[in-house]
């Protein structure tokens, strides 16, 4: 596999291809580098994290390349951050379930948000693992070429636990 | 093609209609369903129509067949029982290093959040590890969490692992159990029908939810029997359109079907088993996608009228029932359908029809703009 680009976002710093480009949090990065996508504010934290990572790493890819790309992401927490928030809205004494929140109780929504923004019509897949198992993730990504080969794959780890603990560690790779 | 062949060697369905694939197939043939109005269930203020396990009966059966497995949740026990039945059917040694477990689920043990918001049982990978460990398997399992298309994606993931040569056998388990969390969410979306669902019908007003688990065991290698099922083609595509609404042009589903039709001739396809949730948008979108690939005349059917939408299980159990149907030379009726209610006049029926074709296509679509499809063929030349 060849790595075309690499982004790593933590609460303290954001590195693009190994170079620190920001020390802001997720919303700060949105304001610094993006700023033109109001739908961002409707997203849950996992989607915001995946979205900004994709924005920064997909710069330079043409619409033609993006159309046939794949998105294959992994994490440990799934959508638990939003699951917990949604659970609070269905307590017996405080019952007001919201569809706008419920839709984010699926981890693969982050792949959909990225696909919508970048018009990526290829595969979108989300896997939940017990930890960031690089070997297993690489196998899954390599194996994706065994059925329908994409132009490139946006892949990696995108996990949001709380505002002090999150990690996007995402690459663009080709065979 | 010179590549490795993938064969299905065992399967199981546990649902309110039965505890084996055969029992489920016979129940569907007889037109049975456990879909019904559920009142005062899961502490929900509103009633809903769903197909639920009778908790007393199924728990007795789980205890009887699995013994005391106190460390497993209800959801995990169901997955284990389904996998156990499939494993026994093909005499697989599940602890071998050439076996991988793959779990398809949308929400796993999410109901445990009611006990505690930090409940460790809500981590999906922990469920998969416990299920694999029950069988003595120490390989890291994969959890596919792709909303409603997870069941087909889990099969595709398994097939890729087998094609890569790393594993010889894949135990693919799909399941979800319903809870206040899931039902309230679908209710808030106004996606549920208060009555029995009516896939593709002009009067369809929404979906029913259902509970089930299913298992398919796939093997890398040639079929040993003439009638065995082999994998033909698969595809996953995003609509790139909306996170909770299907594409108006059926773009992702169209691309999925287009990919699959590159590897199989329409003449071989007995039917397309559709997602057919019975929501206005899903069924309309599918009819557009089917029309765009010129499948208007190929028979299609949907099984949600028997089971409701079984979420992580749907792709698995609907694939197994489609195999059973081809084996018996039939196209299962689309229960609940009466009068076509989609823009394109697809070939759907509520009657049992015959087919002598050896293959079928299964398609699914779901939240996140995701679409997937897979095709299997029985016997025939490789």
Contacts between the chains, C-beta under 8 A, distances in Angstrom:
chain1	res1	chain2	res2	distance
A	71	B	238	7.4
A	76	B	123	6.8
A	76	B	125	6.6
A	77	B	123	7.4
A	78	B	122	8.0
A	78	B	123	7.4
A	78	B	124	5.4
A	78	B	145	6.0
A	80	B	122	6.0
A	80	B	123	7.5
A	83	B	107	8.0
A	83	B	110	6.0
A	83	B	113	6.1
A	83	B	122	6.9
A	83	B	181	7.6
A	84	B	113	6.5
A	84	B	117	4.7
A	86	B	181	7.1
A	86	B	185	7.0
A	87	B	113	4.3
A	87	B	114	7.1
A	87	B	117	6.4
A	87	B	181	6.5
A	88	B	117	7.7
A	90	B	180	5.9
A	90	B	181	6.7
A	90	B	184	5.0
A	92	B	43	6.2
A	95	B	45	6.4
A	95	B	184	7.9
A	97	B	184	4.4
A	97	B	185	6.2
A	97	B	187	7.0
A	97	B	188	4.1
A	98	B	188	6.1
A	99	B	185	7.4
A	99	B	188	4.6
A	99	B	189	4.5
A	99	B	190	7.7
A	99	B	244	7.6
A	102	B	184	7.9
A	102	B	185	3.6
A	102	B	186	8.0
A	102	B	188	5.7
A	102	B	189	6.6
A	103	B	189	7.7
A	103	B	243	6.0
A	103	B	244	4.8
A	103	B	367	6.2
A	105	B	107	7.4
A	105	B	110	7.8
A	105	B	181	7.7
A	105	B	185	6.6
A	106	B	106	6.5
A	106	B	145	7.2
A	106	B	147	4.8
A	106	B	367	5.5
A	106	B	368	6.3
A	107	B	145	5.0
A	108	B	145	6.0
A	108	B	146	4.7
A	108	B	147	5.4
A	108	B	367	7.6
A	108	B	368	4.4
A	108	B	370	6.3
A	109	B	147	7.8
A	109	B	243	5.4
A	109	B	367	6.5
A	109	B	368	4.8
A	111	B	238	7.1
A	111	B	368	6.0
A	111	B	370	7.5
A	112	B	238	6.5
A	112	B	243	4.7
A	112	B	367	7.4
A	112	B	368	3.4
A	112	B	369	4.4
A	112	B	370	6.8
A	113	B	243	6.4
A	115	B	238	4.0
A	115	B	239	7.6
A	115	B	240	4.5
A	115	B	369	6.0
A	116	B	240	5.4
A	116	B	241	6.5
A	116	B	242	7.0
A	116	B	243	7.1
A	116	B	369	6.7
A	118	B	240	7.7
A	119	B	240	5.0
A	120	B	238	6.2
A	120	B	240	5.8
A	121	B	237	5.8
A	121	B	238	5.9
A	121	B	239	7.6
A	121	B	240	5.3
A	121	B	251	6.7
A	121	B	252	6.9
A	121	B	255	6.2
A	122	B	237	6.5
A	122	B	238	6.9
A	123	B	236	4.2
A	123	B	237	6.7
A	123	B	238	7.4
A	124	B	146	7.6
A	124	B	236	7.0
A	124	B	237	8.0
A	124	B	238	4.2
A	124	B	368	6.7
A	124	B	369	7.2
A	124	B	370	5.6
A	125	B	144	7.3
A	125	B	146	5.9
A	125	B	153	6.1
A	125	B	157	7.8
A	125	B	236	6.5
A	126	B	144	7.7
A	126	B	145	5.2
A	126	B	146	5.7
A	127	B	142	5.7
A	127	B	143	6.3
A	127	B	144	6.1
A	127	B	145	6.9
A	127	B	157	7.8
A	128	B	123	7.8
A	128	B	124	4.3
A	128	B	125	5.2
A	128	B	143	4.1
A	128	B	145	5.2
A	129	B	125	5.4
A	129	B	140	7.2
A	129	B	142	7.4
A	129	B	143	7.3
A	130	B	123	7.5
A	130	B	125	4.0
A	130	B	126	6.9
A	130	B	129	6.2
A	130	B	140	7.0
A	133	B	140	6.3
A	136	B	140	5.7
A	136	B	142	7.5
A	139	B	161	7.5
A	139	B	164	6.9
A	139	B	166	6.6
A	140	B	142	7.2
A	140	B	157	7.1
A	140	B	160	7.6
A	142	B	164	7.1
A	143	B	157	7.8
A	143	B	160	3.7
A	143	B	161	6.3
A	143	B	163	7.1
A	143	B	164	5.0
A	144	B	160	6.8
A	146	B	160	5.1
A	146	B	163	4.6
A	146	B	164	6.3
A	147	B	156	6.8
A	147	B	159	7.4
A	147	B	160	6.3
A	147	B	163	7.8
A	147	B	234	5.9
A	147	B	235	7.4
A	148	B	235	5.9
A	148	B	259	5.9
